[in-house]
């Protein structure tokens, strides 16, 4: 994505990837369910359940922009570390209707080590 962004611009690459993903997802939905009904049902769900699409767009934008700035390994490492931290926060507090899971030392250590790895990957 960062290479495409370098050639056609970050927003252009983001738009292309998003449109392509949407078309392929619609085809997969029609093939799998022979209907587009799931899209209508999605709009009836709580607003916060629909944030996944916005967050996915932000992640794709981040990959497109940051990949050429800090490198692919650092970009992916930071994204994974951030997702793990947010996942742990969601688990710990039982956010979004999920089961509450305590933050034990092995999980905390894993988050710290992943964060350290992401930080080290920023070094060139």
N, C-alpha and C positions, 0 to 999 in steps of 0.2 A: 504494500500500500504506500509506503513512503517513497518508493521509486516512481510509482504512478503519480503521486502527489508532486514530486519534483518535476515531472514532465508536463502535467496539465494543471497543476495548482491543487492545493490541499482541498478546497471546497469542491472543485470539479471531481476529484478522485472520490471524495466522500459521497457526492451525489451519484456518481456512476455506480459505485459499490452498493449503495442503498437501493437504487432502482433495480439493479441486477438481482440483489437478494430478495427484494419484494416479488419480482416476477417469478423467480425460482420457488419461493415459498408458496405463492399462489398455485403454481403448477403442482407442487407436491401436495398441497391441501386438496386440490380437485382430484388428483390421482388417488390419494389415500382415502378420502371421505366422499368423493363424488359430489361435493357440495362446497359452497362458500359460507355456509351457515355459521361456522365457527367464528367468522369475522363479526357477524352481527351479534352473536352471543358475547364476544369479547367486549363490545362497547357497552354492554349491560353490567359489567363487573365494576367493583370499586375502583376509583381513579388510581389509587396507588398500585394496583395490580398491573396497570398499563404502563407504569414507569420503566419497565424492562426495555421497551422499545427506545425510549429516550436515552436511557443509560447505555444501551447498545450502540446508539448513534454517537454518543460522547466517547465511548471506548474506541470506536472506529476512527473518529476524528483524532483522538490522542495518538493512536498507532500511526496514522497517516502523517501527522505533523512531527511527532517526537522521534520516530524511527530514523529520519535523516539527520536529526539534530544531535541525538545522544547515542544512536546505534540501536540495532534490533534487540540485542541481548538485554541491554539496560531497560529499554521500553517494555519488553515482555516481563522482565523481572519485577519492575515497579508495578505493572498492572496486576500481576499475580499476587504480589505482596499486599497490595491495596485490597484486592478482592478477598484475600484470606482474612485480613483485619476486619473488613466489613462483615464477612460471614461470621466471624467470631463474636462481633458485637451483636449481630442479629440473633445468633444462638443464645448468647449470654442473657439478653433481655427478653427473649421470646417475641421479637418484633414481627410484624406482618402476619400474626397468627401462627407462628412456628412454635415448636416445642422449645421450652427453655432448657439450655444445656450449660452446665457450669464450665467456667474457664479454668481447667486444671493445668498444672505446671507443664505437662508434656506438650499440650496445645500452645501454651504461652511461649515455651521454648522454641517450638517450630516457627511461630510467628516472628520471634526475635531473630532466629537464624535466617529465615527467608528475607527479612528486612535487611540484615547485614549483607546477605548475598546480593540483594538488589543495589545496596549502596556501593558495594565493591565493584559491581558491574559498571558503575558510572565512571570508574577510572579507566583511562585509555593508555 
